[in-house]
Amino acid sequence: MSTVRRVLERLPLHLAVIGLCLIWLLPTVGLLVSSFRPKDAVFATGWWTVFRFPLDFSQFRLDNYIQVLTAQGLGRAFLNSLTIVIPSTVIPITIAAFAGYAFAWMNFPGRQVLFVIVVGLLVVPLQMTLIPLLRIYNRVGFSGTFLGIWLAHTGYGLPFAVYLLRNFFGSLPKDLFEAAYLDGASPLTAFTRLALPLSVPSLASLAIFQFIWVWNDLLVALIYLGGTEKVAPLTLRLSAMVQSLGQDWHLLTAAAFVSMAVPLLVFFTLQRYFVRGILAGSVKG
Amino acid sequence: MSDWLSQVLATLAAILLGVAGIAGLFLGLDSLVGLLPQRLQPRVRPWAYIGPALLILGFYLVYPTLNTLYLSFLDARSERFVGLQNYLWTLTSPEMHVAFRNNLLWIVLMTTFSVGLGLIIAVLVDRVRYEPIAKSVIFLPVAISFVGASVIWRFVYAYKPANVPQIGLLNAAIVALGGRPIGWLVDTAVNNFALIAVGVWLQTGFCMVILSAALKAIPREILEAARVDGASEWRIFWQITVPMISSTIAVVATTVVINALKAFDIVFVMTNGTRGTEVIANRMYKEMFSFLNFGRASAIAVILLLAIVPVMAANIRRFQAQEEMR
């Protein structure tokens, strides 16, 4: 009797949690289902009608994916996204790791002031930098190049990366480095053999964060890569497709899912690090 | 096929070049410092380590910010000094008024709903056994790009005339309940709310994860003691939970406010600011690329920065207070 009452009492709680989860999940499920349906079906009936005959697999096909990856140029955009995202993750984290280490464990004049400036730069809106940089980029032929966008993402990601890594390196015990120096280690050895291996979790969460940020970015790509189709990443291609094929849902849904596949994969396999990165950035201590 | 192969090879080469380049830079710098006399090394090495970071920050953030400030006082083609004219236009033109009103709407609604829902969900899932799964579901959109989310939601909002079957989830639900389909993105009474809802869907997971971590840090004994004393769950929530995590709530809310202020991708992709949905950042993009008015675009960017300065100051103060406690 009492267990029945307990279950009944907790029923509203379960309904609320499951209801919210459904609301959060349904839009994405709709996208995924529609991306596998043939064009006529997508236009004639809602995607939820496939669940009338959930085992009838003849209502699904891969045509939409084949078309967006080849005819719509998403295959190339996918490679471009990869070309942009990997160096745009490695370069800022390498630079930030060296800088963070120097800020945490080396003495030099202006150390405090320079770091306070970095903290201030954390919130400068991207928009503030676009016009002057674009002018310089156009003058030196940097716009529409991979090097140009790698460095731009490096600049925008650097304040957060330096801030996070300096705080992490600073929390390592001092005796560790003193012992290493007594044993005759050079600063570079102390950094690469001691500080870096100890901060793998922090580096991983930072890397995942930057990876997802760059992969999902539209504004930076829009400004510095402009209309150059040869180097356009997925977000840029997808946004152009929305404008040109606004109602071709069978293609748009497949294209959107192609652009989401990598971040979702990263998300599901490395979720723990991802959450840790968010926590480290927003909650002190 | 060979075309594909050459593309893949070019991709690999570009990636290798970028990654090897940065590693080589630092190894080179460090061995250069090693060539100096022993005595000088400790004084020079820090600059070799932070030098690249300072150069990049200076070039990509500090210099452009100052330059934009300067450009905002010049005319459209940055040739003539026009005083405060761009700011006057920014603050008085009807287009910008719509943008300011909408950004205010974004700030108030997106912050309230993302933080509010994030907190409610964090409290609710704390009490069920399938918490990790529920949290993953709510958190999932954080990994999706704004462009991807825009496609997802344009499809949810899809509109068809009343006499044919609806293919958009929302209008199908309304028709099933006996209502008339609504053009969510074109009807000026609802389109801003429809856009902000996408923002809430994307940001709630971020708020929930951080608030949930703060909730778990509240000592269980305090909550148990209150329950033993007969306090209702409602009262515990408002008088113990909320005050104890108020600093985290403030941090999360500030982050969402900044995101709302800079809202761009969703509006750009879903409506491009048509039918009264313009926002500041999208307007700036238009001034910059469609009208090539660099003076006005710069003035808009400066206004965005000014709105964020208090947050920047608070950030620095919080950091300095933290340092003193170390």
Interface residues (C-beta under 8 A of the other chain):
Chain A: R10 L13 H14 A16 V17 L20 C21 W24 L25 L26 P27 T28 G30 L31 S34 V42 F43 A44 T45 G46 W47 W48 G75 R76 L79 N80 L82 T83 I86 P87 V90 I91 T94 I95 A96 F98 A99 Y101 A102 F103 M106 N107 F108 R111 L114 V116 I117 V118 V119 G120 L121 L122 V123 V124 P125 L126 Q127 M128 T129 L130 I131 P132 L133 F146 L147 W150 L151 A152 T154 G155 Y156 L158 P159 V162 G170 S186 P187 L188 I212 W215 N216 D217 L218 L219 L222 T235 L238 S239 V242 W249 L252 T253 A255 A256 S259 M260 P263 L264 V266 F267 Q271 F274 V275 I278 L279 S282 V283 K284
Chain B: W4 Q7 V8 A10 T11 A14 I15 G18 V19 I22 A23 F26 D30 G34 P42 R43 R45 P46 W47 Y49 I50 P52 A53 L54 I56 L57 F59 Y60 L61 V62 Y63 P64 T65 N67 T68 L71 L117 I121 L124 V125 R127 V128 Y130 A134 S136 V137 I138 F139 L140 P141 V142 A143 I144 S145 F146 V147 G148 S150 V151 I152 W153 R154 F155 V156 A158 P165 Q166 I167 G168 L169 A172 W201 T204 G205 F206 V209 I210 A213 A214 T248 V251 V252 T255 I258 L261 K262 F264 D265 F268 V269 A281 M284 Y285 M288 F294 A297 S298 I300 A301 V302 L304 L305 I308 V311 M312 N315 I316 R318 F319 Q320 Q322 R326
